[in-house]
Amino acid sequence: MITEHLPEIFAALLTLLYILGILAAIEALLTARTPQGAIAWCLFLVMFPILGLPVYLIFGGRKFSGYVSARRDDNLPLQRRLQEVAAKLPPEIFAKLDTGEEDLAVFEKLGDMPFLTHNRSRLLINGEQTFSAIFEGINEAREYILVQFYIVKNDELGQRLKNALINKANDGVQVYFLFDAVGSHALPSAYIKEMKKAGIKTSPFSGSSHGGGHVFRVNFRNHRKIVVIDGHTAYAGGLNVGDEYMGKHPRLSPWRDTHVEVRGPAVLAIQLAFHEDWHWMTHEILPLSETPVFTEADSERMLVLPSGPADELETCSLLFTELIHRAKKRVWIVSPYFVPDDAVMSALQIAALRGVDVRIMLPENPDHKLVYLASFSFLQETLPVGIKVYRYMQGFLHQKVFLVDDSLAGVGTANLDNRSFRLNFELTLLYADKKFTSEVEKMLRQDFGCCRELSMADINQRPWWFVLATKIARLFSPVL
């Protein structure tokens, strides 16, 4: 008897799905963070409700404003404590902007952080250099270690990290371990239990656990990669904890990435980003060093610029927009993903039309097909106006680096995409130091030597079905 009514039951369910899709589309229209995002969600939910509804349940940002309020209110005790600490910092660590550099203050206002001087940094190229330095720093720790990664895997590198931290905990060093709940979803509970047994304080980071939205939603990921040793040395950049970052991925090796080792007052600013994330998850104000350690001879000026969805402004997007607009000679940007918003794309086009040497370096071999398709559609708006696009040929390119003229350079965690601009917690180290920028230039010139320059033929010779796929993927670029 039931089989006789299956067509009616199926029709009723399908009708219900379409109604729910329309209702969700209305909600997305009212609450989406950007008009482009609203359009993408509305199309997806109305045209493909069977697929769109579960995706919206997971990725939609229905309670974004509620999350922002909760995050800001929760941070008030920490902010008061930090204001007390800031008032006691020695004035010589605050960098002075020279004549003609006054406009650099826009970055200080954007990040709500000052440029700090008396720093010394070292570029760490690829996994071997990066983790050799990190493990050396961990081994030298005497008071505390802060560790934060988006991805931590239970593989050879992950085991090395866990064992190194446990050894230091057994020596009496305080160890704090923060990992993103989405990025490290495959990390087994036994890994964390072993750490806790050794006295390591651990916490997953989740954007939805303190009033941030539906429990199933996975937005507001913490994409930062930070290690801090005793308040005097920090490591930050693009590398997560996984064997692929050591060049052991069967398809994406060798893995090209960049991290930075920092010594000096800026370490306290990097530490602050960890401090805030830890406090959000645990409500604990950590007893960390508040005294900057520096040498007068070191003179690097740098700004630690955290960004995230709780910022009053769209910090990350505005950072890239301003960097591009101020370029007079060149702007080189390296990112594994190229899905810019309208403001950044317009800035790139205008810069190229002004005669600026605009270069975008992307991987030839992608790790995410949908993002690759979406990025390809944006490339059609680059070459005709003089933007040069390079494909890195030797393995997978994952570094996030930029160079503006001879005066500004940056290394961090932010990709050139909507997720980094508006949804993820990121960290960018911005240098106003000619010596460091020259080192970045040297590094990038070597990378460009491993690239092929894209031509219009690469775009025009694509079959129609590929072009169609890129256009469809682009529709969803605001929610990727």
LINFENCOR-V456717 format. One line per field, one symbol per residue. ss: DSSP state (2 for helix, 1 for strand, 0 for the rest). phi: phi as a letter, one per 30 degrees, with the letter a starting at -180 (. if undefined). A space follows every 50 residues. Layout:
# LINFENCOR-V456717
ss=???
phi=???
This chain:
# LINFENCOR-V456717
ss=02222222222222222222222222222220002222222222222022 22222222200002222222222202222222222200002221000000 02222222222000011111111112222222222222220001111110 01000222222222222222000111111100000000222222222000 11111000000000000000010001111000111110001022220000 00001101111110022222222222222222000000000000000001 11111110000000222222222222000111110001100222222222 22200011111110000022222222222000222001111100011000 11110001111100011222222011111110022222222222222200 111002222200022222222222202220
phi=.dddceedddddddddddddddddddddddbddbeddddddddddddbdd ddddddddcdcecedddedddddddedddddddddddcdddddddcddej ceddddddddchbcdccicbbbdccidddddddddddedddbcabcbbbd cbcccddddddedddddddddjddbbbbbddddcddddddddddddddjd dbadcbdcdbickdeddcdidccdbbbbchicbbbalccccadddcicdd ccddccabbbcbbkedddddedddeddddddciccddcdccdcaceddbd cbbdbdbadcddcdedddedddeddddccabcbcadbbbddddddddddd ddddjddcbccbddcdcbddddddddddddccedcjdccccdcciccbdb bbbbhccbbbbacdddaddddbccdbbbccccbdddddddeedddddddc ccddbdddddddddddddddddddecddcd
